[in-house]
Amino acid sequence: MDLANVVDILLENPVKEILKLQEIVERNMDRCPWGSQQTIEDALKELISEIEEFEAELDVKNWTKAFFEVGDIVYDALLLAWIYAREHDVTPDTILRKVNNKISKRKPWLFSETRISLEEAKKLWNYYKSLES
């Protein structure tokens, strides 16, 4: 088995696709004529527009178009994070680490074998969120 096959096995398809999308976002920032000029406000407008398009497709139950729009939302959310990082002298890794830590703290039951009810989850979410304030 060659190294490429080992890497493919280690990096399951979702992980590979996330890494590929990250590379596309980074290329957009470096190589796209408007990528280097796009501001947080521009990126936010694009993200909001994609969310509205997604919502419109949901309203008419057009699942095929909604499928494409949700992908656009993921891309634009990542692009927004990268632009924020560039404009505020932080790394995208720092942003991702922060959100991973935040969600992990707010949802500790995700990392335990214990199943909890929706009501318990809401109470715990609100409790852990209140500790952040």
N, C-alpha and C positions, 0 to 999 in steps of 0.2 A: 504494500500500500504506500503510495507516495504522499508527500507532505500536503499537497493540495486536497487529497481525499480526507486526510486526518483533520485538516482545518474545516472542511465541509461537515464532517461528522460532529466536531466539537461545536461549531457554530450552527445551531439549528436554524431553519429557514427564517423564523421571525427575527432572530438576532442578526442574521446576515442582512435582512432587509432593513432593519433599523440602522445598522452600520452603513449600508449603502445610501440610505436617505441622509444620514449625517454627512457623508462625503458630498452628496449633491448640494446640500445646504452650504457647506463650506466652499465648494466650487462656485456657487452662486455669489457668495460674498467676495471671492477673490477675482473671478473671471467674467462675471456678468456686468455689462456696461452700467446698468442701474443698480446693481447689487451694492456697489461701494457707495452709492449716493443715497440709497434708501434709508429713511429715518424710522425711528420707533413708531412715530405717528403714521407714516406711510404703511408700514407693515401691519399696524393695528387695523387700519382701514381695510386692508386686503383680507385680514382674518375675519373681521366683522362681515364683510361682503360674502365670503365663503360660507360663514355660518348662516347667513340669511338665505343663500342659495340652497344650502342643505335643508334648512327649515321648510323652504318652499317645496322641495321635492318630497319631504315627509308629509306635508299637508295633502299632496295629491297621490301619496303612496306610490311614488315612482322609485322603487327600491334600486333599480339599476343606476339611475342618475344620482341618487342619494349615496350610493356606494362610492362613486367617483368624488362627490363633494366632500365626504368624510375624509378621504385621502388628502384632498386639498387643504382641509382644516389642519390635519396633522403636519403637513409640510409648512403651512404658513405659521403655525404655532412654534415650530422649531426655528424657522427663519426669524421670527420675532425675538426669540430668546437669544439667537446669535447676534442680532443687531443690537439688542439691549446690552449684551456682553461687550460688544465693540465700543458702544457709546459710553459705557460706565466702567471701563477698564477692569472688567472681571472676565473670567473664562467661562465658556459654555459649560465646562465640567463642573464649575462651582455652582452654577444655576441648577444643573441636573442633580448634583449631590444634595443641594439644599432641599429640593422638592422630594427627593427620595427619602431623606431624613424626616422631613415634615410629615409625609404621608405614613411612613413607618411608625412614627410616634403617635399619630392620631388613630391608627388602625393596628394596634399591636396584636389583635386577634388573628391577623393574617399570617402571623408567624408562630401560631400555636396549633395544637391538634384539636383544641376545643372549638366547637361550633356555637355561635351565639345567634340570638334572634335579631330581627331588624330593630326592634325597640331597644334592645341592649346595645346594639351597634350605634344607634343614634345618640343614646345617652353617653356612651364612651367617647364618641367623636366630639360631642359638644364639651364634655369634660376636658379632654386633652387639648382641644382648641382654646378653651378658656385659660389654660395654664400658659399659653403663649402670649397672652395680652399683658 
